Amino acid sequence: MVKYVERIAVRDGHIKPQWSRRVIDSLLALGGTALISAVIALARLYSHTPTISLLYLLIALALASTRGLYASCLMSLLSVFAFDFFFVPPVFTLAVFKTEDVLTLVVFLIASVITSQLAAALRMRAEQAHSRERELRRLYEQAQELASLQERQRLARELHDSVSQALYGISLGAHTAQEALVDDPEQATASLDYVISLTEAGLAEMRALIFELRPESLEAEGVVAALSKQIAVMRTRYRLSVEAHLDEEPDLSLEIKYTLYRIAQEALHNIVKHARAHCVTLHLAREDQEIRLLIEDDGRGFDATQKFPGHLGICSMQERAKKVGGELTLNSEPNQGTRVQVRLPLVSA
């Protein structure tokens, strides 16, 4: 019973606005007809311009484009009746069955129908465009939230896998040194050395993570400083031998710097996770009108023509390079290491 009452209330709510719109449209049609009739009569335009009836058509078309088919058709009918009654001799009589009156009415109605349909189609397209724009904005916001969530999750994993383990190792090494300080000084010294190395590794990790949390620092500190932080992590945390040759800070746009940094970060991540390498070579140099980044390792390599661990990261690197007009080439063979080379256009900041 409650649902039935709700349906009746909703139906009445829809009928009332429709009814009120019809009343408003009728009043507009009557007002438009009266206005044009008054203008023609006061200015005595009919005697000078027999085609002055087209003024009614302008109002009818305006109603068709703004109010719809009902208002424009009613305006057309009223216009023909009013023009025939007030201005066509004998005046103050209706004779709408004359051929010219019928043709005028048909022309008015056809123009009103066409105009109202075109206006309705344009309004529908505008509404659809607004709807698509809202949907795109919503999807964009969702994508941003998802990217932010993924970045937070990645940083959480990095903190757990690196810094938290380093802190646990520092605590364990400190306790071992404390216990061996009196009875076994050599063991205490070794434990302290272990603690120092973990501290340096954790510090390098934290600097790299903080740098990732503040991407604007890439513009302030430069891509060379950013790569140096990543190299420090490779050396202290993962005990890899890294041969680095970094030129002076190049004069690049922030987009190019960010692309270089992300590609290098992904390549180094793949080395740590998949390559089982001992030595890594990293070169950053300017050559003619481009900047070249080379990252090479002596790891186990892979067949680059097949799917391999980290292939999605390689695709991401290639897309990043292509987006800024650059090129990324990858060479690798099983047990022969991997070589990643990036060439990006030298666009000044």
Beta strands, then each sheet from edge to edge (+ up, - down):
strand 1: 241-246
strand 2: 279-287
strand 3: 290-297
strand 4: 327-332
strand 5: 338-345
sheet 1: 1+ 2+ 3- 5+ 4-
end
